[in-house]
Every structure is written in C-alpha cells, then in structure tokens.
Amino acid sequence: MPRHQYRPGDTVVLKARVLGSTQPEGSGRIVSQLPEANGLLRYRVRFSSENFERSIEQDEIDTVVSASPAARSHRVADNGGSGSWVKSNTIRTRK
C-alpha cells in the first residue's frame, strides 16, 4: 500500500509538460491529501498563478525541485539526548 509523501502546506512543482498546454506556472501548495484510488495517490493542489484547485497524482510532482518531504523540520522536545521525553520529576499528583 503506497503512502502519501507530502502533507497539506507543502510546496510542490509539477514535472515539465505533465499537463500539456494547461501546465500551471510556478509552485503550488498542497491543500489536502485525497484517498487512494486504483493504487494512485492524489493531492488537491492550489497554484499561485490560478484561482482554483487541481487534483494531481503523486507521480506528477517533480521531487527534485519540490520541497523534500525529508527536509521538513519537526519540533522535538529537548530531553538532553537520552532517556524518555517524560520528566518524572516535574509530574505532580494530588494527595
């Protein structure tokens, strides 16, 4: 089962001439992930040069030019690099 590589808010660029003469200019922002259909992953994308949203397949996205999904910054709690992220000395319970 394939998995979505991009999330809402990610910026993507389509491969050259994927949509022929209707190819949008510039980059687009993923609005939502659409359900898998016939083994194809689809996204709802809004391009800055258009006033409507498009439905595109994941394989139509130029992964080299688009923001890499691996480059997303995740906020990670600083726990000193070891042990659990839960700090047991800060937990208070009622008596």
C-alpha positions as CSV (number, residue, x, y, z in Angstrom):
1,M,0.0,0.0,0.0
2,P,1.6,3.3,-1.1
3,R,1.9,6.2,1.3
4,H,1.5,9.9,0.8
5,Q,4.9,11.6,0.7
6,Y,3.5,15.2,1.0
7,R,1.3,16.8,3.6
8,P,-1.0,19.9,3.4
9,G,1.0,23.0,3.4
10,D,4.0,21.5,1.5
11,T,5.1,23.3,-1.7
12,V,5.4,21.3,-4.9
13,V,6.3,21.8,-8.5
14,L,4.9,19.7,-11.4
15,K,7.1,17.8,-13.8
16,A,7.6,19.6,-17.1
17,R,4.8,19.2,-19.6
18,V,2.7,16.8,-17.4
19,L,-0.5,18.6,-18.1
20,G,0.4,19.8,-21.7
21,S,-0.8,23.3,-22.6
22,T,-2.7,23.7,-19.3
23,Q,0.5,23.4,-17.2
24,P,0.4,26.0,-14.4
25,E,3.4,28.3,-13.8
26,G,5.4,28.2,-10.6
27,S,4.9,26.2,-7.5
28,G,1.7,25.1,-5.8
29,R,0.7,24.4,-2.2
30,I,-0.9,21.1,-1.2
31,V,-4.3,21.8,0.2
32,S,-5.3,18.2,1.1
33,Q,-4.4,14.5,0.6
34,L,-7.1,12.7,-1.4
35,P,-8.0,9.0,-0.8
36,E,-6.1,6.4,-2.8
37,A,-7.9,5.2,-6.0
38,N,-6.7,2.3,-8.1
39,G,-3.3,2.4,-6.5
40,L,-2.7,6.1,-7.3
41,L,-2.1,8.7,-4.6
42,R,-3.7,12.1,-5.3
43,Y,-3.5,15.6,-3.9
44,R,-5.6,18.7,-4.1
45,V,-3.2,21.5,-5.0
46,R,-3.6,25.3,-5.4
47,F,-1.1,27.1,-7.7
48,S,-0.3,30.7,-7.1
49,S,-1.0,31.6,-10.7
50,E,-4.5,30.1,-10.7
51,N,-7.7,30.8,-8.8
52,F,-8.9,27.2,-8.5
53,E,-7.5,23.9,-7.1
54,R,-6.3,21.0,-9.1
55,S,-6.3,17.3,-8.4
56,I,-2.8,15.8,-9.2
57,E,-1.2,12.4,-8.9
58,Q,1.9,11.9,-6.7
59,D,4.0,10.8,-9.7
60,E,3.3,14.1,-11.5
61,I,5.3,16.0,-8.8
62,D,8.9,16.9,-9.6
63,T,10.6,15.5,-6.4
64,V,14.0,17.1,-7.3
65,V,12.6,20.7,-7.5
66,S,9.8,20.3,-4.9
67,A,10.5,20.7,-1.2
68,S,11.8,17.4,0.1
69,P,9.5,15.7,2.5
70,A,12.6,14.5,4.4
71,A,13.6,18.2,4.9
72,R,10.6,19.0,7.0
73,S,11.5,20.4,10.3
74,H,10.0,18.5,13.2
75,R,9.9,20.1,16.6
76,V,11.4,17.6,19.0
77,A,11.4,18.1,22.8
78,D,14.9,18.6,24.2
79,N,15.5,15.9,26.8
80,G,19.2,16.0,27.0
81,G,19.6,13.4,24.3
82,S,18.8,10.4,26.5
83,G,16.0,8.7,28.2
84,S,12.3,9.3,28.0
85,W,10.8,12.6,26.9
86,V,8.7,12.5,30.1
87,K,10.4,14.3,33.0
88,S,9.2,12.4,36.0
89,N,10.5,15.0,38.5
90,T,8.0,17.6,37.1
91,I,4.9,15.4,37.5
92,R,2.7,16.5,40.4
93,T,-0.1,14.4,41.9
94,R,-2.7,15.3,44.5
95,K,-2.5,13.7,47.9
